Amino acid sequence: QRSAALRTRLSLSGDLDLRRERRDTAWLLAWPLSPGVERWEVRIAARSARGDYEAVESRELPGTATSVELPLGEAPLRVHVLGRSRGGRLVQRAIASGLTPHSWGERWQRRAS
């Protein structure tokens, strides 16, 4: 078990209502359909034991998407979900940090955006 000092807190900020879901063996972040969003930009970063978050991958999803599957492992993930309008303007956003299989069921620590 990790020491409490090294453990990353599960946190959420932004104006997009994210929720965690499990489907079979998949770990999903899901959100409601947003009419003003033309495309979603999803950025995933992982954190080493004592380091900063480093980019792992970036995906673009259509505006009709309402979830993304995450590659959860031992390293905590930070996921940016950015909803953009047709012109590229940021319409909605959320940042979830500290996501691991062990923290999945914990309560979000809400942060001001």
C-alpha positions, 0 to 999 in steps of 0.5 A: 500500500502506498503511503498517504503522503505519496498518494495522489488525491482524486480531484475534478475541476471544470464546468463539465459534469464527468462521471466514472463508469465501468463496462466489463474490463473498461474504465470510462469517463463519461459526460452528457451530450452537449449540443454546442460542442463540435468536437472533444479533445481528450488529453491524457497524462501519467504521473511518475512516483514523485514527478509531474504529469507527462503527456501519454496521448491525445485524442479527438472525438466527435461532438456526439461522443459521450465517453472515453476509455482510459488506459488505467494502470499503477501511475495516476492519470490526469485527463483533460476533456475539452469541448470545442465549438465549430470555430475552435472556441472552448465551450466546456472543460473538465480536468480529472486527476489522480485516476487509478484502479485503486482510486476509481471508487473514491469521492471526487475532491472538487476544485474551483475552475 
